[in-house]
Amino acid sequence: MTAIDYGDRARIGFLVPSGNQVCEAELHAMMPPGVVALVSRLELRGSSEPELLRMVENLEPAVRLLADARPALVAFHCTAVSTFAPAMAEGIPRRMADASSLPATATAEGILAAFAALGTRRVLLVTPYIAEVHERETAFLAAHGIAVVGGSMLGLNTNAEMAVLAPERIRDQVRAAAAASPGAEACFISCTAIRSAPLIAPLEAELGMPVVTSNQVMAWHALRRCGIGDAVQGFGRLMTLG
């Protein structure tokens, strides 16, 4: 009989962008035995400011539905929205917790926790984003004492465009950023909608620095928030930290 993992150690509820084709596969791959990701969606089809802000308009009803599955934690998982501004990063988990009566977090919180765990203050920021989103994320990191010392963006607007971005293109983007900015302590490949998970371990070995991605950050942070300290192999240094 085939074993089925029902998440008897923990079920973690994620709210993700409606157009995201990638994050579920990567989150599932990073869950240790006994932990499952339960995923629901909020509307997000593009990267303009009105579209990003619209994603949180129906946050409360969405998280209440997710709470019906009794997860141990609920997590808002969109980098561009959760790092829109420090107030947004703080407000989203608070609204989710108030609406669901469950512990709550967001991608932005995981990013900051990851850099703290790695002891990182100088990062490369590599994204597929349009300029406005890339710049807001740079400002968000700076507001929390993390300097973006290099990196680049690709100018992609939709999750559909991001989903078909070849991992080799992301790898080359990271290599170019690292060559141009040798003082970085880590590389952050930001965005939940790109196929970045298979790149983490090879790039860490090549660059000699931690490589952090949005989906990896969220998996690690959510697990640690649930009291699960398993070292998940194959997805970089962060996933081995307690």
N, C-alpha and C positions, 0 to 999 in steps of 0.2 A: 504494500500500500504506500502510495506517495505521501510523504509528510507535508503537512500544510501548516504554515506559520500564521497563527491567528493573533499574535501580539500579546501573549500572556504575560510578558514582562512589562510591556508598555505599548500603548497606542498613542501616536502623536498626530494631532490634527493640524493640517497646513491649509492656509488660504493662499492661493496662487493666482497669477494673472490668467484671465480667460483664454488668451491666445498662446499660452506657454505649452510647447510640445515636448520639452526636454527635462524639466526639473523632476517630474515624478520618477522617471527611470533612474536618474542619478541619486535621488533621495533613497529610493528602494535599495539600490546597490550598496549604499553606505550604512544601512541599518544592520546591526548585529542580530544574531538569532534571538527570537523572542520579542523583537520590536518591529512594529509595522507603522508605515505612514498612511494616514487617512487624508485624502486630498479633496478639497472643494475649491470653487473658483469665484473670483470677483471680476467684474468687467474691466478689461484693459486691452485695447487694441492698437494703441499708438503711444508716442512718447512726448506729445505736446503737454504743456502744463495743465490745461483743462482736463485732458484725458487722465493724467496721473492723479490729479486731485479727485476726479470722479470715482476712482477705484475705492476710495474709503467712504463714499457716501452711504453705501449699504453694508457697512462693516458689521453693525450690531445684529441685524437679522441673519447674516451669513454665519457669524460665529455661534449664534444660538443654535442654528441647524447642525453645525459641526459638533457642538457640545452634546447633542442627542446621542452621539456614538460613544460618549463617556471617555474621551481621551484623557491622558494624564496631563497634557499640555496642549495649548492651542498656539499656533505660530503664524504670523502674517509674513508671507515670504515673497517679497518683491524689493529688490535693492533700490531701484530708482525712486520708488515712492517712500520707502522707510527712511532713506537718507535725504529726502527732499529738503529737510531742515531739522535742526535739533528738536524743535517743538513737536514736529511730526513724529520723530523717532520715539519720543517719550509718550506722546498722546495715543498712538495706535495700541500698544500693549495695555495701557490703562483702560481704554474703551473696551477692548476685548475682554479683559478680566471683569470689568463691571457688568458687561452684558451676559457673560457665561458663568460667572462665579468659578472660573478655572484659572490656574496659572497661565500667563500669557507672555509671549515674546514676539520679536520681529527681527528681520534680517539685520537691521542696523545695530541692534543690541548684540547680536552674534558676532558681527564684524569687530566691534570694539573689544568684546571679550576675547576674541581670537588674537588680536594684536597684543593685548595685555598678556595673555598666556605665553605668547612667543617673544615677548620683550621687544616688540618692534615699534619704532617711531618714524622710520624713513622708508617709504614704500614706492614702488612702481605701481601706477594705476593703469591697467590695460582694459579697455572696454570696447564694446561694439556700438556705443551710444552716439546720439547726436550731441553736438557741442554743449547745449544747455544742460543736459543731464550729467555729462562728464564733469562740467564745471561745478554744478551743485554738489556732486559727490566729493570733489576735491575740497570744496569749502566746508562740507560736513566733517570730513576727516580732520581738516585743519582746526576746526572748532573744538576738537577733542584731542589736540596735541599730536596729531599724526601728519607729518609733512609728506606731500606727494612730490618726489624729487625727479620724477620722469614718468614716461608712459605715453599712451596715444589712444585715440578713439577712431572708430570706423565710419561713423555717421549713419548707422542703420536706425530705422524708425520703428519697425514692428517686430513682434515676437516671431512672426512667420519668416521674416528675413533673417533674423538671428538664428533660428533653428536650423537653417540650411548652410550656415557658415561652416566651412570646412575646418576641422580641428587643426589641420596643417597651417591654415591662415592665421589662426590664433597663436599657434606655436611661433610662427615667424614674427608676428607682432611682438610677442614677449621677448624673443631674442634681440630684436632691434632695439626695444626699449632698454633692455639690460646693457647692451653694448654702449648705448648713448648716455647712460646714467649709472656709472659704476659704484656710486655711494649708497645704493639702496640696501636695506636690510631684509626685505621680503618683496615678493611680487603679488599683487592682488589682481586676479582676473575677475572682474566684476560683471555680474549679470546672471540671473537664474535661467536664462533662455538659450544659452549657448552650450555646445558639447565640449565642455572643458575638463570633465573628470578624468578621462584617460591621459590627459597631459600632465597632471600634477606630479606624479612620482618621477617620470622621465625628466621633466624640467627642473625639479629640485636637484636631481643628480647632476644635471648639466650645469646649472647656474650656481650651485653651492649655497642656496638660500631657500627659506620656506616659500612655497607657492600656495596661495590661498585663493579659493574660489567661492562664489556666493552659495552654491549648493553644498559644498563641503563645510563651509562655516555654519550653515543652518543645521545640517545633520549633526555636526559636533556639538554645537551649542544646545540644541534641543535634547540630545542624549544626556549631556552633563546636567542640564536643568532637571531632567527626570531621575538623576542620581545613578545613571548608567555610565560607568567609566571604561567600558571595553575599548581596547585598542583595535581599531578596524584597519587592517593592512591593505596596502595598495593605493591609498588615496592621500599620501603625503604625511609630513611630520605632524601636522595639527591633529589628525585623527588618532594619533598614538598618545596624545597628552591627556592626563587625567583632569 
